Structures are given as C-alpha cells and as structure tokens.
Amino acid sequence: MKKKIHPKYYNDCRVKCACGNTFTVGSTKEFIETEICSKCHSFYTGKEKLLDVMGQVQKFKKRLAKKKKK
C-alpha cells in the first residue's frame, strides 16, 4: 500500500441512532449519526409490514398462472 494516501482509521468510531441507540464500529470517521439502526429498523424488530400497492401481488400471480398454462 502507498503511504499517506489512506484516511485515518478509527477502531472505536461512535455511532448514534435517532432512536437513542449508540454503539461502536470501525470507520474512517470518528463519529457517525444515523436515522435507522438494527434496534429500530422494522426488519430486525419483527414488525415488518408488506404493502400490496394496487394489487401488484394479484397481477403477478395472474401473469404466473398464464405462463404455466402455456
């Protein structure tokens, strides 16, 4: 690796989420603020909601059924 071209690496970078959760990671930044983390993201909390906008699931199933008939 070339000398003096890489940014400084912080092994104990502090991350603060909007929900109040804080943790440390390795990063090239000393402090990171984020809006969503694993403590508040719906996928990780188990409160994930699947939205079927304008019947997209039904449209997909209908197309799939047409292809299977052919």
C-alpha positions as CSV (number, residue, x, y, z in Angstrom):
1,M,0.0,0.0,0.0
2,K,1.1,3.5,-0.7
3,K,2.0,5.7,2.2
4,K,0.0,8.9,3.1
5,I,-3.0,8.3,0.7
6,H,-5.3,6.4,3.0
7,P,-7.6,8.2,5.5
8,K,-7.1,7.7,9.2
9,Y,-9.0,4.6,10.5
10,Y,-10.8,4.8,13.9
11,N,-11.3,1.4,15.5
12,D,-13.7,2.9,18.1
13,C,-16.0,5.1,15.9
14,R,-19.1,6.0,17.9
15,V,-22.4,5.6,16.1
16,K,-25.6,7.3,17.4
17,C,-29.0,6.5,16.0
18,A,-32.1,8.8,16.1
19,C,-33.8,6.2,18.4
20,G,-31.1,6.8,21.0
21,N,-29.1,3.6,20.5
22,T,-25.3,4.0,20.5
23,F,-22.6,1.5,19.6
24,T,-19.0,1.5,18.3
25,V,-17.6,0.2,14.9
26,G,-14.5,0.7,12.9
27,S,-14.7,3.5,10.4
28,T,-12.7,6.3,8.7
29,K,-15.0,8.8,10.5
30,E,-14.7,9.5,14.3
31,F,-18.5,9.9,14.8
32,I,-21.5,8.9,12.7
33,E,-25.1,9.9,13.2
34,T,-27.8,7.7,11.6
35,E,-31.6,7.6,11.4
36,I,-32.1,3.9,11.5
37,C,-30.2,1.0,13.2
38,S,-30.9,-2.6,13.9
39,K,-32.6,-1.8,17.2
40,C,-35.3,0.3,15.4
41,H,-35.5,-1.0,11.8
42,S,-38.8,-2.8,11.2
43,F,-37.0,-5.8,9.5
44,Y,-34.9,-6.5,12.7
45,T,-37.7,-5.8,15.2
46,G,-40.1,-8.2,13.6
47,K,-42.7,-5.5,12.9
48,E,-42.2,-5.6,9.1
49,K,-45.2,-4.8,7.0
50,L,-45.6,-5.9,3.4
51,L,-47.6,-3.4,1.4
52,D,-49.5,-4.6,-1.6
53,V,-49.8,-1.4,-3.7
54,M,-52.6,-1.5,-6.3
55,G,-52.9,-5.3,-6.2
56,Q,-49.3,-6.0,-7.5
57,V,-49.3,-9.4,-5.9
58,Q,-52.5,-10.4,-7.7
59,K,-51.3,-9.1,-11.0
60,F,-48.1,-11.2,-10.6
61,K,-50.0,-14.3,-9.7
62,K,-52.3,-13.8,-12.7
63,R,-49.3,-13.5,-15.1
64,L,-47.6,-16.5,-13.5
65,A,-50.8,-18.6,-14.0
66,K,-50.9,-17.6,-17.7
67,K,-47.3,-18.7,-18.2
68,K,-48.0,-22.0,-16.5
69,K,-51.0,-22.7,-18.8
70,K,-48.9,-22.3,-22.0
